[in-house]
Amino acid sequence: MTVRNTAGATVRTLSGSDARGLQTADWDGKDSAGRLVANGTYTWTLTAQPADGQGAALNRSGSLTVMAGAAAPRDYAGNDGVGDLFTLNSSDALTVQRGSGNGTLGSKVSGSGWPTSAKFVPYGHLSSDRCNDILVRLSSGALRAYRPACGKAPGDLAEMSAERLTVDLTASIHALLHEGGEVHADESARHSAG
């Protein structure tokens, strides 16, 4: 069985042994390296060769939706694997507009009390909860991380808890230049209450 993401890239290939009768194929939602895949839609193709070598292979395919995997980039509402858009209006309302996956926007979720001078960065997940977080730079220069519940858009500011962050840019630059990989927020930010 081969599992592919929406871009058509193979995420995982599973193989079985020779057997007769009814067979099942189970996928644990992980890629070939053993990491949880991002929430979203995946396709699968199952190919079974005849046990006696006679006749054509049997091919079946379909699609499935992962909703309890890793956080997909910029997916804040619904765990659907599709990026969402943040807007902030002059009346202090932060709105998350759900992406549709085809270039249009869907339903909206809004919360009030957000400073109109704030700058929002839909960062990704900063902790091990597999939920996307939001970095907010306040007009004072303070950087805050807000952690809405998984699949839930941020609501009213008064209902959100925040952590003050001090970002260690030296570690981030070192990781990019010398390791050639990603900068993981868990490794490049120090958290403190406030």
Backbone torsions as a table, in degrees:
resi	resn	phi	psi	omega
1	MET	NA	135.3	178.4
2	THR	-116.3	131.6	178.0
3	VAL	-112.3	131.5	-178.7
4	ARG	-126.0	149.8	175.5
5	ASN	-84.9	-177.9	-175.9
6	THR	-66.1	-20.7	177.2
7	ALA	-82.9	-5.8	179.7
8	GLY	90.3	-0.2	179.7
9	ALA	-75.9	139.3	177.9
10	THR	-70.9	124.5	179.6
11	VAL	-93.2	-39.7	-178.0
12	ARG	-158.8	143.7	173.5
13	THR	-123.1	126.3	178.8
14	LEU	-113.5	142.6	177.3
15	SER	-132.7	154.9	-178.8
16	GLY	-119.6	-173.2	-179.6
17	SER	-107.4	171.2	176.6
18	ASP	-65.4	130.6	179.0
19	ALA	-159.2	158.0	177.7
20	ARG	-113.8	154.9	176.9
21	GLY	90.9	-162.4	-177.7
22	LEU	-69.4	128.1	179.4
23	GLN	-121.4	149.2	175.7
24	THR	-121.9	153.3	176.6
25	ALA	-126.7	125.0	179.8
26	ASP	-116.4	137.8	175.6
27	TRP	-119.8	132.4	-176.4
28	ASP	-89.1	8.4	178.8
29	GLY	78.7	16.8	-179.7
30	LYS	-114.1	154.9	177.7
31	ASP	-84.7	-174.9	-177.0
32	SER	-63.9	-23.1	179.3
33	ALA	-90.4	0.5	178.5
34	GLY	87.8	9.3	178.1
35	ARG	-92.5	145.9	174.4
36	LEU	-60.9	137.4	176.6
37	VAL	-79.2	163.3	179.3
38	ALA	-72.5	149.8	174.8
39	ASN	-55.8	146.8	178.8
40	GLY	145.7	-169.8	-176.8
41	THR	-97.4	138.2	179.1
42	TYR	-132.1	153.3	174.5
43	THR	-111.0	153.8	177.3
44	TRP	-133.0	148.8	175.1
45	THR	-132.5	126.1	179.3
46	LEU	-112.1	128.5	178.6
47	THR	-122.7	125.9	178.3
48	ALA	-122.0	124.0	177.7
49	GLN	-86.2	143.4	177.3
50	PRO	-60.4	133.8	-177.7
51	ALA	-60.4	-32.7	-178.9
52	ASP	-92.0	2.7	179.0
53	GLY	76.5	3.3	-178.4
54	GLN	-99.0	133.1	175.8
55	GLY	90.2	179.4	-176.7
56	ALA	-83.3	157.1	176.3
57	ALA	-68.9	150.8	175.9
58	LEU	-94.1	126.8	179.2
59	ASN	-120.0	132.3	174.7
60	ARG	-134.1	149.3	178.7
61	SER	-147.0	163.8	179.0
62	GLY	-173.5	-169.5	178.1
63	SER	-133.3	161.8	178.7
64	LEU	-149.4	160.7	179.1
65	THR	-118.3	126.8	175.3
66	VAL	-93.5	124.9	-179.0
67	MET	-124.0	0.9	179.2
68	ALA	-130.2	31.5	179.0
69	GLY	-95.6	-151.7	177.0
70	ALA	-75.1	155.7	179.1
71	ALA	-67.0	128.6	175.4
72	ALA	-79.3	146.6	-179.2
73	PRO	-53.1	129.6	175.2
74	ARG	60.8	18.9	176.3
75	ASP	-92.9	103.8	-176.9
76	TYR	-111.3	-13.5	-176.1
77	ALA	-132.3	107.3	171.0
78	GLY	107.9	-11.3	-176.9
79	ASN	52.4	37.7	-177.7
80	ASP	-97.0	-1.6	178.5
81	GLY	81.8	7.9	-178.2
82	VAL	-112.3	133.1	-179.8
83	GLY	-64.6	147.8	-179.4
84	ASP	-116.2	162.6	-176.9
85	LEU	-112.1	132.7	175.8
86	PHE	-97.5	136.4	170.2
87	THR	-133.8	146.8	178.5
88	LEU	-127.9	122.8	-178.5
89	ASN	-99.5	174.8	-176.5
90	SER	-72.5	-5.3	177.6
91	SER	-100.5	21.0	177.2
92	ASP	66.1	24.6	178.5
93	ALA	-100.7	123.3	173.7
94	LEU	-93.0	124.8	-179.2
95	THR	-117.0	132.2	172.3
96	VAL	-105.1	117.8	178.7
97	GLN	-101.8	120.7	-176.3
98	ARG	-68.0	131.4	174.5
99	GLY	-76.2	152.2	-178.8
100	SER	-101.1	-16.6	-176.5
101	GLY	91.5	-6.3	179.3
102	ASN	-124.5	21.5	176.2
103	GLY	92.6	3.1	177.5
104	THR	-117.2	169.6	179.6
105	LEU	-109.6	150.5	-179.6
106	GLY	-110.7	-133.9	-175.6
107	SER	-67.0	164.1	-177.6
108	LYS	-122.9	149.3	172.0
109	VAL	-131.6	128.7	-177.4
110	SER	-124.1	153.7	174.4
111	GLY	-139.5	150.5	-175.8
112	SER	-109.4	173.3	176.1
113	GLY	90.4	5.5	-178.8
114	TRP	-84.6	134.5	179.8
115	PRO	-62.8	130.7	-176.5
116	THR	-68.7	-16.1	179.0
117	SER	-90.9	-2.6	-177.1
118	ALA	-71.9	151.1	175.5
119	LYS	-112.6	124.6	-175.5
120	PHE	-103.8	135.7	176.2
121	VAL	-127.8	109.1	176.1
122	PRO	-73.4	90.9	-165.1
123	TYR	-78.2	-45.4	-169.1
124	GLY	129.2	-160.2	-178.6
125	HIS	-98.5	130.2	-178.9
126	LEU	-98.3	-12.1	-177.3
127	SER	-124.6	-172.3	-176.9
128	SER	-91.3	12.5	-176.3
129	ASP	-82.9	-3.9	179.9
130	ARG	63.3	26.8	176.9
131	CYS	-117.7	142.5	178.9
132	ASN	-71.0	141.9	178.6
133	ASP	-113.7	166.7	-179.9
134	ILE	-123.0	128.2	172.2
135	LEU	-93.2	134.4	-179.7
136	VAL	-127.5	122.8	174.8
137	ARG	-97.1	117.5	-179.9
138	LEU	-84.0	163.6	-178.7
139	SER	-61.9	-23.3	177.0
140	SER	-73.4	-11.4	-176.7
141	GLY	97.3	-10.9	179.7
142	ALA	-65.9	143.7	178.2
143	LEU	-110.1	128.1	-179.0
144	ARG	-124.2	146.7	173.3
145	ALA	-110.5	124.9	176.5
146	TYR	-109.3	138.4	-175.4
147	ARG	-121.9	87.0	174.7
148	PRO	-66.8	157.5	177.5
149	ALA	-61.6	152.5	-179.9
150	CYS	-53.6	128.6	177.0
151	GLY	73.8	3.8	-178.9
152	LYS	-113.2	128.4	177.9
153	ALA	-68.6	151.5	177.4
154	PRO	-62.8	142.0	-179.7
155	GLY	-106.1	-138.7	179.6
156	ASP	-64.8	140.8	-179.2
157	LEU	-57.1	-38.2	-178.4
158	ALA	-61.4	-23.4	-178.9
159	GLU	-91.9	-6.6	-175.1
160	MET	-99.9	140.6	172.0
161	SER	-99.9	153.0	-177.3
162	ALA	-133.6	156.1	172.2
163	GLU	-120.2	136.0	174.8
164	ARG	-75.9	136.2	-179.4
165	LEU	-118.4	141.6	168.3
166	THR	-118.2	113.7	-174.5
167	VAL	-88.2	129.1	177.9
168	ASP	-90.6	92.6	-177.4
169	LEU	-67.3	-28.3	178.8
170	THR	-60.1	-45.5	179.2
171	ALA	-65.1	-39.1	-179.7
172	SER	-64.9	-45.9	-179.3
173	ILE	-65.6	-42.6	178.1
174	HIS	-58.4	-45.0	-179.1
175	ALA	-62.1	-40.7	-179.3
176	LEU	-69.6	-45.1	-174.9
177	LEU	-78.4	-39.1	-171.8
178	HIS	-101.0	-25.5	-177.9
179	GLU	-104.4	-13.8	176.4
180	GLY	64.9	14.7	-176.7
181	GLY	-116.0	-158.6	-179.0
182	GLU	-82.1	157.2	170.3
183	VAL	-96.8	119.7	179.3
184	HIS	-96.8	125.0	-175.3
185	ALA	-57.2	-34.8	-179.1
186	ASP	-61.5	-26.7	-176.9
187	GLU	-96.0	-14.7	-172.9
188	SER	-119.9	12.8	177.3
189	ALA	-133.3	139.3	174.7
190	ARG	-103.9	133.0	-177.5
191	HIS	-100.0	139.7	171.7
192	SER	-144.4	149.1	-179.6
193	ALA	-67.8	151.4	174.9
194	GLY	139.5	NA	NA
